[in-house]
Amino acid sequence: MSALPSLAAPLRDKGRKILRPGLIVAVTGVLGVLCCSGAIVAVVFGDLATNTSPLANAMGCGTTKTISVTGEFPRIGPYSEDKIRNAAVIIKTGQELKVPPRGWVIAVATAMQESSLTNHGHLGERNDHDSLGLFQQRPSQGWGTPEQIMDPVYSSTKFYKKLVKIKQWESLPLTVAAQRVQVSAYPNAYAKHEPLATRIVNELADGAARAVVVGNQLKCAEFGQIAASGWTAPVGAGVVSGYRTASRPGHNGVDLGAARHTPIRAASAGVVIVSKCDVGGCDRDGSLSTPGCGWYVDILHAGQVITRYCHMQSRPLVRVGERVSAGQQIGFVGNSGHSSGPHLHFQVHLNGDRRSRTGTIDPVPFMAGKGATLGKGNDSA
């Protein structure tokens, strides 16, 4: 397997199109879809744009109650009870300031990078200048007195107040938003903490990282919305062929039955690592005798997660090395490569493994866990 670029690599930014909550369109009816196998599958969508996914419901999408910072806390990943309690203080402060849950994820990830969720005092020779506390804020740079900064509620409040002043902070990649607050010497270091910060927020706040804020209330994210985790569904269409089914054990993704020319959206912020046609003749429709993905894109996300988007109609709208935002349009649904009808073949790979079969996982539970449930809504834009 070839080496992958790091999300920390300096890359150019380009204009982005972000999904709007108003993009949600309800669709009722039955759609006949041709998928990779060539079989015609009837999918009843129903009113998917307004109904909440049962799977997302079971996982929870946030609590209206302010979380407690007393009592026992679980160990989460490498973080012990006392460190998770500090994360709870950060989240509770965000709740009380009415910062949306995306801000909680950013704040927890930032504190993970800056202090490993430890409320550090002065560390002597190991100190970075006069940096203190959960966010390693510096009295000499106007963050407050040493006593104030050592108060986790105060330091969290200072972080949030600076974060929410950043233009479009909720749609920025986490590492970009965090850096604009912190102005760190390591501006791209925050991205690697996003998956575990998301898990911590979900465990402490009843799935809040799967939510969006609608009318001051937390709701499960619907199609066309970006969940607090930073993830969104790539298209609003039902699953017409599943992951490694009995009839297709080698099918390492899912087929989403979107119509030709439907916009395809990046599922999360990341870096484009593949953007190409992997067979000859991508300028025409493929068939079951045609190999490969046709026109396709691979995106590397935080935590060495890779998403793949196959069978595009034409050359992708993004290039290798480009940094994309969640919800940014990257291409159009088509029928190139090993395909007998227009649809999006969508894969999720872990550990940066984009080549081997063992690198893939079922995208349906993975995306549901991010609050970006597949098979909801309809994208006609």
Helices and strands as residue ranges (DSSP letters): G 21-23, E 30-34, E 40-44, H 54-59, H 81-96, H 101-115, G 124-126, G 139-141, H 146-149, H 152-163, G 169-171, H 174-182, G 191-193, H 194-204, G 208-210, E 211-214, E 217-220, E 239-241, E 254-256, E 263-265, E 270-277, E 295-301, G 302-304, E 305-312, E 323-324, E 329-332, E 344-349, G 357-359, E 360-361, H 363-369
